[in-house]
Amino acid sequence: MYQWRKGIAQWKVGRTLYLSVPFTWLLDEAEQIAAQHKGKVIKGGPAYQCPQECEGFEPILFHNPCATFTTRGCPNRCGFCIVPKLEPEFREIIDFRPAPCICDNNFLAASIPHIKRVVDKVKQFKVVDFNQALDARLFKGERVDLLCSLKGWKARFSFDGKGQESHCKDAVDNCKRLGIKDITINCIIGWNDNPEEAIEKLELIRSWGALPTPMRYQPLNAKKKNEYLLDTWTERKMKDVQRYYFKLNWLGGITFKEYEEYGEEHRAKNVFVDNNYDLFAEGSI
């Protein structure tokens, strides 16, 4: 389920080379690949800010064979998101290919009949992951009942901005009431906040009994990953926040402040922590 290529997907049909590019910081590499191919090249994907649909097969299969889409687009217009530019109209895919990793940008925005259709087709899988997270504001009523009829599904929600606190809290409470304990909430940071506000939001999620996942904001035209940084942040603070909250299974017994002070002490001595706590080395997240 998690066998993502994490880079450019490429395949050939005859002499035609197809490139599916997920991130803008991979565009230069994609152009180099295209320049070396002797034949027709068709480029697409989010990095080119255009959808890529090819007759006879799905590009997402070359990124992850366990992934699928059952809807396209999203009715929300979040300022940090590329989806409204790629797919301005929300639509349901009736003849979708069943797979355990559902990559819909807003699955719960679909109609009840569509959600029923999807649930019926993916019940065959032991675990179903709504990879892009669910809209907590829509996690209610019959939609909750349908999801909970699955054998195993990962409760993953999104908490993107102010005003969503009560909806996220209700979603977590709903999950707990239904006996679902493994609850994750994706939380964008570094978009329109400062470290104190981001930490407050992440700690709020923890207080509900859910696991926060900090998602670093990337501009829609970023030429280099993780290059963008608000002047309210420092690179060190951003890395510390990401590393601490990504490692909560190991670090949950200490506060972020304690973690930061401990790390500062060891950085000053140029000493790295052993075993699972080697959190300050490059590439540790």
N, C-alpha and C positions, 0 to 999 in steps of 0.2 A: 504493500500500500504506500510505502514511503520511498519507493525507488525512483525519485525524481532525478531527472538528468541535471537540473540546476544550471543549465547552459543552453547553447544553441542546439536545437534539434534539426537534423538534416537527413534527407533521404532522396533517392532518385527514382524517377519513373521514366524509363527509357534513357534519353540523354538530358532530360530536364532535372535540374537540381532544385529541391525545395528547401528553404530555410525558414524555420519558425523561431523568432527571437523574442524571448520574454522580457528582457530588460534593456534599457537604452544604453547602459554602459557596455553592452556587448555589440553595439552597432559597428564599431570599427573592425572588430573581429569578423563579423558577418560580411562586411564589405571585402575583406581580404579573402575570405573563403570564396565569395562570389567571383572575384577577379581571377582566381586560379582555375575556375571551372571552364572547360571548353564546351560550351553549350548554353542552352537557355537556363536562366535562373529566375525562380519566383520566390520573392521575399515577402514575409508577412509576420503577423504576431503583434503583441502589445507594444514592443519597442518601436515599430513602424507606425503605431497609432492607427492600425487598421486590422479588422478581424481577418482571420485566415481560415477559409472553409474550402476544402478541396473535394471534388467529386470522387466518391468511392472510398474515402478513408478520412479519419479524423486526425488532425495534427497533434492533438493532445496525447494520442497513443504513443507518439515518439518521445514525449516528455515523461509519461508514466502510463504503462499499459493497464494499471489498475484504476485509472481516473476516467471520469466522464462528466458531461454537462447534461442537465435535464431542462435547464432554462438558460436564457441569455439576457444580459442587461440587468439593470437594477433601477427601480423607481426613485431611489434616493439620489440626491445630487451633492454628494460630499465633496468639499473643495479639494481634498487631497487625492481623490480617486480618479483613475483614468477611464473607468468603465463607461461613464456617460459619453465620453468622446468616441470610444470604440464601438459601443452598442447602445445608442441613445434610446432605443425602444425595448422595453421588457417583453419577452415572449417565451412561451412554453414550447419545449421540443417533445412532440408526441411520440416519435419513434426513436427515442434516445436509447443508447446502448447501456444496459445495466452493468454497473461496476461498483465496488465498495467505497471508492473515494469520489465523493460528489463535489465538484468544483464550482457549483453555482454561486454567483455573487450575492444573491439574495433568495435562497430557496424558499423561505417561508412567505415570500411575496406572491408565490404561485397560488392558483385557485385550489380549493379543497379537492375537487376531482383530480387535478394533476398530482397533488401530494399523495392522494390515495393510490394513484397509478404507480408512482415512483416507489412508495413503500411496499406495495405488493410485489414489485419486480426485484427489489433489493433484499427482501426477507431471506433470500437464499444464502446471504453472506453472514458470517459469524459476527463481524464488526462492520459498521458503516460509519464513515467519517465525513462530516460536512466540512470540508477542508477550509473553506473561506469564512467559516463561522456563520452563526445564525443571528438574525436580527431579533434581539431580545424583546423589542416592542411588539413583535408578532407571535411570540411564543406564548400562546394562550388558547383556551378552548379546544376545539377539535384538532387543531394542529399539534397540540401537546399529546393528545390521546393517540394520534396516528404515529408520531415518532416513537412513542413509548411502546408501541406494538412490535417494534423491531427487537430482535434478540439482543443485539448489542449495538449501541450507537454512542459516539463520543459527543458529550455535551460541551460544545464549543460555541461561545457567543462573542460578540464584538461590543466594545465600549469605546466609541470614537470621540465623543465630545460631551460638553456640559449639557445637562438636562436629561441625560439618559440614565442617571443613577437609579432612580426608582424602578425603571423598566428592567435594568440588569439585576437589581436586587430581587425583584419579583420572579425573574427567570431562575435565579439560583434557588430561591425558596421553593419554587415549583418542582425543581429537580430533586431537592432534598425530600420533599413530601412524597415523591414517587420512588424514593430509595436510590436515587442516582447520586453517587458520592464523588465521582471523578468529573469535576467541572472546571473548565478552562475558559478564561476570558481574554481575548486579544485586545490590546490597548495601545493605540498609536501614541508615540511620544516624539517630541522634537518638532512638532508641526506648528502649533500656536500656543506653546506653554513655556514654562521654565522648569528647572529640575524639581523645585519644591512642589509645584502643582502636579507634576508627573508622579512623584513619589506619593503624594497624598492620594492620588487616584489609584495607584497600584496597591497601596496599603488598605484603601477602602475595600477593594476587591478581596484582599486577604481576610479582612474582618468578616466578610460574608461566608467564609469557608470555601472560597474558590481559589484557583491558581491563576495569577495574572501572568500574561505573556506580553512583555513590552515589544512593540513593533516600531522600529526606527523609521521615521518618515524619509522617503526618497522622492525628490522632485520628479515630475513626469518627464523631464528632459535631461535627467542627470547623466553626465558623460562618465562619471566615476562613482562607484558604489561608496556610500558613507562619506562622501565629500561635503555634502550640505550640512551646515550647522547654524542654528539660530545664535544670535549674539547673546542670548540669555543662557546658553550652554557652553561648556568646554568639552573638548573631546574626551578628556579623562573622566569627567562626570558622566557623560553619555555611556562610556564603556563600563564604568562601575555600576550604573543603574541596570544596564542590560545584563551584565554578568551576575550580579547578585540575584535579580529576580528570575533569571533563567536557571539558577542553581538552588532554588528554594528547597528542593528535596534534600539537599545537603546542608544548606545554610539557614534553614528556618528557625534554628535555635538561637540565632543572634540577630540583632537589629541591623538595618542598613547602615546606620551611623557607626556601629561597632565594626561592621565589615569594612567600611571605608577607612576607619582609623587604623585597623589592623593591616589593611593593604598599604596604606601610606607608610606605616612603620617599616614594612618589609621592602617596599619600593626604595625607601631611603637607604636601606642596607644592601640593595641589589640582591635580595634573597627571594626565591620563589617558594610557595607553599607546596608541600609534597602531595602525592597521590591525587585524589579527587579535588583537592583544594588548590590545584595549580591554576588559579583563576586569572592571573595577571599576565601570563605568557600570551604572545600574539596568537590569534587563532584558537583561543580556548573556548569560544562559544560558536 
